[in-house]
Amino acid sequence: MATANAKKQYYVMEFIGTGDSFFGGSANDRILTTDGVFLDEHRIDIDGYKLITHCPDDAAERAQLAKNKRPGSTVSVLHE
């Protein structure tokens, strides 16, 4: 359980498609990396490559600068 003084960690996800691809859906969700590109979560070492920030505004700004955002996708800033 997090303490009251712990800073939230924010990260950015890109969502596109519908339904789990394992069951025939087209969803393909990706995470923003420290290199400023979205990659599939299972293709990266999340702890070392995932962009983490303590400021939601910083995360949102980095999302706007992402080099490979797909047309029609939804980009969200999330916290852990």
N, C-alpha and C positions, 0 to 999 in steps of 0.2 A: 504494500500500500504506500503510495507517495505521501511525503510529508507536505505540510502547508507551505513550507519555504522552498520546495523543489521547483525549479523552473521547468515549464513545459517544453517539450521538444516538438518542433514542427517539421513536417515533410510535405512533399507535393506528389500527388498521384494524378495520372491522366486516365480517364475512363472512356471507353468506346465500345459499342456493340451491346448486345443483350444476351443474357443467359450464359451459363457456364459452358465453355467449349467442350468440356469432357462429356457433356450431355447433348451435344449438337448445337449449342449456342454460338454466338459470334463475339462474345465479350473478349477483350484483350486489354487488360489494365496494365499500365506501366508506371514506374517510379522515376522521379527526377534524380539524377546522379550529380555528383560533385563536378562533373565535366559539363553540365548544362544540357544534357540530353536525356530523353526518356528511354528506359530499357525495361524489358520484362523482368519482374522480380526474381524469377527462377534463374535468370542469366547472370546475376550479379552477386557479389559478396555484400549483402545488405549492410552489415555492420561497418564495413570499410569504405563503401562507395556511395551509399545513400546520402543525399544532401539532407543534413540536419541543421536546424537553426533554432535559436530561442526567441526569435521575433517573427510573428506571423506576417508582418508587412514585408520583411526581407524575403520570406518564402514566396509570397505573392509576386514580388518584383522579379525574383529569379524564374518563376514560372512563366512570366511574360517574355522573358529572354530566351526561353528554351528553343533550341535549334531545330527540333524535329516534332513539334506539336502537330498532330493530325487534324485536318479539317473536320469539323463536326464532333470533335471530342469535348469532354467536360474535364476541366482541370480544377482540382480542389486542394486547398491547404488543409492538412489534417494534423492532429496532435496525438502524441502517445501518452 
